[in-house]
Amino acid sequence: MKFGPDITIPETVNGCGIQELDVWVEVSPTDQDGITIAGIKKGDRVIIEDASGICSFAKTKLDSVAGIVAIANGVLQDGANYYAGDKAEETQEAFNEQRKVLQELLTKDVKHKRRDAFGLDPGTGDYGKNEGGLIVCMPSAKGAIYATPEHRLGGGAKSNGRLPEYVASVIKDEWNSFFPCRLEGGVTDCVAIDDGAVHILAFDQKFSDNAGTYSVNVRVERPA
């Protein structure tokens, strides 16, 4: 079983609609395309359940390697599991194997401008304003959002974290997208206001000097 950088949520499984999906993601900061979850519907809630890992954003030189994403399991509208039998366990084992390969390729030189998935520098306790961490680009963004000057976080984010008040208006208001932030007042979920695809990637504009991976668990909830 092999995984790529994109998946599509099916309309139905065995004739029944989706109620909830658990999605596993391994984000490569060397990949400017990130991973894609297509098939999102207006009204779906996209939730970052868990995010870990440390990446670096300077002074490395690695080949671009795509991340991976997979549907781990879920629940259908009739209460049945998304996967039947042992398929969920098989998917977990296969995904973990490829996750390990990706981590071995990319985590050897995580040394400079280190950021966790929420943008925190574990050495200084400051948050990156210009690069690092994850950004979740909802369908309204129509693609990936990069760390160009107009998209960078406001000054207070360095000390206070990636709270909505420091996020550019075009990102949070026009594009309905967000930086995961687990601090009080932060955002870890968003309801889609358009059909389309969600893109999850490392926040940066130059990906050729990055290293590491981010491991992310995403839940998609669909209203009945």
C-alpha positions in Angstrom: 0.0 0.0 0.0 1.4 3.4 -1.1 0.4 6.9 -0.2 0.8 10.1 -2.1 0.4 13.8 -1.3 -3.3 14.0 -2.0 -6.6 12.2 -1.2 -10.2 12.7 -2.3 -13.1 12.3 0.2 -15.7 10.1 -1.6 -19.3 11.2 -1.8 -20.5 7.9 -0.5 -19.1 4.6 0.7 -21.2 1.5 0.0 -24.1 3.9 -0.8 -23.9 5.7 2.5 -22.7 9.3 3.1 -19.7 10.3 5.3 -20.2 11.6 8.8 -16.7 11.8 10.0 -13.2 11.0 8.8 -9.8 10.7 10.5 -7.0 11.7 8.2 -3.3 11.2 8.9 -0.8 13.7 7.3 3.0 13.9 7.2 4.0 17.3 5.9 7.3 17.8 4.2 8.6 21.4 4.5 10.6 20.9 1.3 7.4 20.6 -0.7 5.8 23.9 -1.8 2.6 22.1 -2.8 2.0 20.5 0.6 -0.7 17.9 0.9 -4.3 18.1 -0.5 -7.6 16.8 0.9 -10.1 17.2 -1.9 -13.8 16.6 -1.8 -14.5 19.0 1.0 -18.1 20.3 1.1 -19.5 23.6 2.3 -20.3 23.1 5.9 -17.6 20.5 6.6 -15.6 21.2 9.7 -11.8 20.7 9.4 -10.1 20.1 12.8 -6.4 19.8 13.6 -6.6 17.2 16.3 -2.9 16.9 16.9 0.3 18.2 15.4 3.9 17.4 16.3 7.4 17.5 14.9 10.1 20.2 14.5 11.3 21.5 11.1 14.1 24.0 10.3 13.9 26.8 7.7 17.4 27.8 6.9 20.9 26.5 5.9 20.0 23.0 4.6 20.0 21.6 1.1 17.7 18.7 0.5 15.9 17.5 -2.5 12.2 18.2 -2.6 10.2 15.3 -1.2 6.4 15.2 -1.2 4.5 14.6 2.0 1.9 11.9 2.4 -1.8 11.7 3.5 -4.2 8.9 4.1 -7.7 8.3 5.4 -7.1 6.4 8.6 -10.8 5.6 9.4 -14.1 7.2 9.9 -17.8 6.8 10.5 -20.6 6.7 7.9 -24.0 8.3 8.3 -25.5 4.9 9.2 -23.0 4.4 12.0 -20.8 1.9 10.2 -17.0 2.2 10.1 -15.4 3.7 7.0 -13.2 0.6 6.7 -14.4 -3.0 7.0 -12.5 -5.8 8.7 -8.8 -5.2 9.3 -8.4 -2.5 6.7 -7.9 0.3 9.2 -5.1 -1.5 10.9 -3.5 -2.4 7.6 -3.7 1.3 6.6 -2.1 2.4 9.9 0.8 0.0 9.5 1.4 0.9 5.9 1.2 4.7 6.6 3.6 4.4 9.6 6.1 2.6 7.4 6.1 5.3 4.8 6.1 8.0 7.5 9.3 6.5 9.0 10.9 6.6 5.5 10.0 10.2 5.1 11.3 11.2 8.5 14.6 9.4 7.9 15.1 11.3 4.7 14.3 14.7 6.1 15.1 14.9 9.8 18.9 14.7 9.7 19.7 18.4 9.5 17.1 20.1 11.7 19.3 22.8 13.2 18.6 26.4 12.1 15.4 28.5 12.5 13.6 25.6 14.2 9.8 25.7 14.5 7.3 23.3 15.8 4.0 22.8 14.0 2.5 25.8 15.8 5.4 28.1 14.8 7.2 28.0 18.2 11.0 28.1 18.3 11.7 25.5 21.0 15.1 27.1 21.8 14.0 30.7 22.4 10.3 30.4 23.2 9.4 32.9 20.4 7.1 32.3 17.5 8.1 32.8 13.9 6.3 35.6 12.1 7.8 35.1 8.6 8.1 31.3 8.3 7.7 28.0 10.0 4.8 26.0 11.4 1.7 24.9 9.5 -0.9 26.8 7.6 -4.3 25.3 6.7 -5.6 26.7 3.4 -9.4 26.1 3.2 -11.3 25.8 -0.1 -11.9 29.5 -0.3 -8.1 30.1 -0.7 -8.2 28.1 -4.0 -4.7 26.8 -3.4 -1.7 27.1 -1.2 -0.9 30.3 0.8 2.8 31.2 1.0 4.8 33.4 3.4 5.0 36.5 1.1 5.2 39.8 3.0 1.5 40.5 2.8 0.7 37.1 4.4 3.2 37.2 7.3 2.0 37.5 10.9 1.8 40.8 12.8 4.4 41.9 15.3 2.7 40.7 18.5 2.8 37.1 17.2 6.5 36.7 18.1 5.7 36.8 21.8 2.0 35.9 21.9 1.7 33.2 19.4 -0.4 32.8 16.2 -3.6 34.2 17.5 -6.2 35.4 15.0 -5.6 39.1 15.7 -2.1 38.7 14.2 -3.2 36.9 11.1 -3.6 38.9 7.8 -7.2 39.7 7.1 -7.0 38.2 3.6 -6.1 34.8 5.1 -8.6 34.6 7.9 -11.5 36.6 6.5 -11.4 36.4 2.7 -9.9 33.0 2.4 -11.3 31.4 5.6 -8.0 29.9 6.4 -5.9 29.6 9.6 -2.6 28.9 11.4 -3.2 26.2 14.0 -2.8 27.7 17.4 -3.4 25.8 20.6 -3.2 28.8 22.9 -6.3 30.3 24.6 -8.1 32.2 21.9 -6.3 30.3 19.1 -7.9 28.5 16.2 -7.6 24.7 15.6 -10.6 24.2 13.3 -12.6 25.9 10.6 -15.9 25.3 8.8 -15.7 25.4 5.0 -17.7 28.1 3.3 -17.0 26.7 -0.2 -16.7 23.3 -1.8 -13.2 22.4 -2.8 -9.8 21.2 -1.4 -7.9 21.9 1.8 -4.1 22.4 1.4 -1.9 21.8 4.5 1.7 22.9 4.2 4.7 24.4 6.0 4.4 28.2 6.0 7.3 29.5 3.9 8.1 31.0 0.5 11.5 29.3 0.0 11.4 25.6 0.5 14.8 24.5 -0.8 16.6 25.2 2.5 14.1 23.3 4.8 14.3 20.0 6.7 12.2 17.9 9.1 8.6 16.8 9.0 5.3 17.6 10.7 3.0 14.8 11.8 -0.7 15.9 11.8 -4.0 14.2 12.7 -6.9 15.9 11.0 -10.6 15.2 11.5 -13.3 16.1 9.0 -16.8 16.3 10.3 -19.7 16.5 7.9 -23.2 17.7 9.0 -26.0 15.2 8.4 
